[in-house]
Amino acid sequence: MSDDDLWSVRDLILDLRDEGAAGWGEAELVPWLEQRPAVRQRLRELGGPDAHRWRGESASMALYPVGRLVDLLIAPHQPVSDDPTLLAWTTGRPWWTGPLPAPTAWGVFRAAVGAVTIAEDRFHPFFHEIVAVSMWKDPAEPPHVVAEHWPGVLVGGLLLARAGVTVRAGANVLDPAIAARSCLYFAWWRRNRVVRDMSHGWGSNSQWSTDFRRDYVVGDELHYNVGGARAGGSPADDDTDVSTDERRDLLRFRHSTRRDLGSERWPYYDALVEPRPPQRLC
């Protein structure tokens, strides 16, 4: 199966940007996917039992347009901030300038590609993206999920999207403003916070030559940023003002948690494998 099949998602996105109407969704997505069964098949292959072992840029780059489409589909479920720092620093406009999809479009897409909804009800940064934080009386209390804004999904073992959640946590665990508003790495667009991925700042064609971050559930393990590690180290090695725990959390959470580390860090070349918590996925 060719990765060109996934690259065709780019054309869909550009068509929706230039010609789509507000509230697009089932009428646009379902026929498009039905005419391209290879897209679903390739996604299933990339979520297969040994796919986490695959290295090289081809598969990750081919998945990148899918990641952008996911960013669009979950957008209606996000709170909206008018903070100008959320605008594209290259143009001063939102990263997405086209019409928003219908709130139901995310569910339509998940069903159409055969994705499985994440059913983890206990917070874990592998499965959950923090949208908002409320404080717990005990400052040492770990995060608890109190509301879900959009469901996350897996295709096989491949994490296609984390669930967006509101959590309650102690002040010594999460700073509510920083955890909910600091720069979200490995993301192209959010309506509620600053984002950074490696496509930002490139031209109309070059920006698509970006890797989709591949995370996998593999048996009793969670694999973060498969293929991210590079020989010769990472620019993050020069960030001597960042502690080991902060660097690890920047990879796991994809954003700062207690001290705002800003938007110029480099978690893209870090990777991690850790035990999977003993919870059920349905």
Secondary structure, DSSP 4 states (H G I P E B T S, - for coil): --THHHHHHHHHHHHHHHH--TTB-HHHHHHHHHT-HHHHHHHHHHTSTTGGG--SHHHHHHHHHHHHHHHHHHGGGS-----GGGS-TTTSS-S--SPPBPTTHHHHHHHHHT-EE----S--TTTEEEEEEEE-SSTTPPPEEEEEEE--EEETTEEEEPEEEEEEE-TTT--HHHHHHS-EET-S--SSS-EE-TTTTS-TTGGGS-PPP--EEETTEEEESTT---TT--GGGG-TTS-HHHHHHHHHTSS-SSS---S---GGG--EEEEPPS----
